Amino acid sequence: MENIDEQEPSLQPDIEEVSQVRSVAELIISPDNPPWNGWVAIGYWILSVLFIVAVPAVFLFPYILSQHFDLTDRETLNKFIFSDPTAIVLQLAPVILAHILTLAAGWFIVTRARRYSFRTTLGWHMDGFRIWHAIVLTVAFYLFGFLMTSVFGKVDNDFEKLIEASRVAVYLVAILATFTAPLVEEVVYRGVLYSAFQRKFGLAASVIFVTLLFTIVHVPQYSVNGVPDYASVITLLVLSLVLTLIRAKTGNLLPCIVLHTVFNGIQSLFLILEPFLPSSDTTTPDVQGFIQHLFK
């Protein structure tokens, strides 16, 4: 008994040392030192794309089958999808669920099932960034977009047809654009992806990678019959670059979410008010074209 009693005190320092090591490890977790690696980040990105494609399809496909369409008749099917009011709602409304699922998966990755703080791990400080900065940048993006449109011209696409066919679609897009898409997209790209890759490959490579990935994944939505809308794609590329540079400069995700929200929110407001505004082919902003970037 005496030998056992004498050994017990010698074990205590080791236990305390392990606890201290764990505490230090938790303290160094930060937006630039996240508790996930690049493979997890890539897997999360793939999952986010699957959600945005599969969830609306789960709701839309049964409705299409109920209409007894010939699925091989692509022309008739596409015309129906972009003109039928119910089909339009079934394509847009489920995106809210896709965003919720994406955010839930991101919360699990970022917090390690509540082991770490979601906001602290991603960076929830403005770090000198202000709302007026977001407004000024948004105006600059609009001007740049209009310049690109004047240079490359405008390419109509199916998403614009979707919005033009239904006012309900306009309201659904405005809700998604303002209240869910900025948070979800920033968590995926500037949050999980950028944080993991900048630790592994450095700042410059990560900025380039995230900027291009965010842009490339949207290109199909800016294309018609394989022809890209170069004005929209280039504008989106610049927006993605600025958002990623803000994340790199501030070390926080919150400024990116704020800028993305202001950018989308102003567009959504114009989109809703567009029928009541004076129109001109040469002066009216192409709001509908710019808002497409919300859907991955």
Secondary structure, DSSP 8 states (H G I E B T S, - for coil): -HHHHHHHHHHHHHHHHHHHHHHHHHHT-BTTB-SS-HHHHHHHHHHHHHHHHHHHHHHHHHHHHHTT--TT-HHHHHHHHTT-HHHHHHHHTHHHHHHHHHHHHHHHHHHTTTTS-HHHHH----TT--HHHHHHHHHHHHHHHHHHHHHH-----HHHHHHHH-HHHHHHHHHIIIIIHHHHHHIIIIIIIHHHHHHHH-HHHHHHHHHHHHHHTTGGGGEETTEE-HHHHHHHHHHHHHHHHHHHHHS-SHHHHHHHHHHHHHHHHHHHHGGGS---TTTS--HHHHGGGG--
